[in-house]
Each structure stands twice: as C-alpha cells, then as structure tokens.
Amino acid sequence: MDLGALVAHAPVLGAMREDLTRFGWQVEDFARFVARLGWDELRPVIPTDRIHLFAAKDDRFFRPDVVRAMWRRWGKPKIRWYPGSHMGFLTHLPDAIGRLRRFVDALDLG
C-alpha cells in the first residue's frame, strides 16, 4: 500500500492529517518518513508460491504501479486484478474470497 497516498487522500484519515499539520508535518514529510523506514522495500518471509495478491485496477491507496512494483520485488506471486477502485473492490469480495479459499486449499502445508 502507498502509505503516503493513503494519508494524503483517505477521507477517514482527515483527523490524522490535522494532527500531522499540528505537529508541523506536511503530507510530503510523511511520505519521506515512510520511504526512510524502507516500507516500499519490504520483502515477504514466506515463499512466493504461498502468496496470492488481490488488487483493484483503479485503486488510489493501493495504486496499481505500487502493487506491480511490489509484485515484481516479491518474485511475481499469483495476482488477481479486479476492475474498479479501492471501495469498488467490495463488489468483487465474494469472488476474491472464493479464489483465496481455493488457493489455500491447494497449498501443500505438510
């Protein structure tokens, strides 16, 4: 997820933006802070074949370019793209849960 975009645009984080401003931070400062933490460089600790990503093609908070970069960094695990935005993904939740169930059931956990 693009934490900088989330803090900058998510309606539910308005109070957080106000707090950051009160403490002297701008949205750009937060984005730089997240970058310094190495958020975008995180790697999974489980094998790629045990990862299944789900993403929305027009998501502003889990932006497709950020998801694609993570997907490549993570060794190109299985991914399913859905039409729509962050909240528009909800209409595809039954399909995503079904796919996830089948994915988990097919894993060799032994």
Order of alpha helices (4+ residues) and beta strands (2+ residues): alpha-alpha-alpha-beta-alpha-beta-alpha
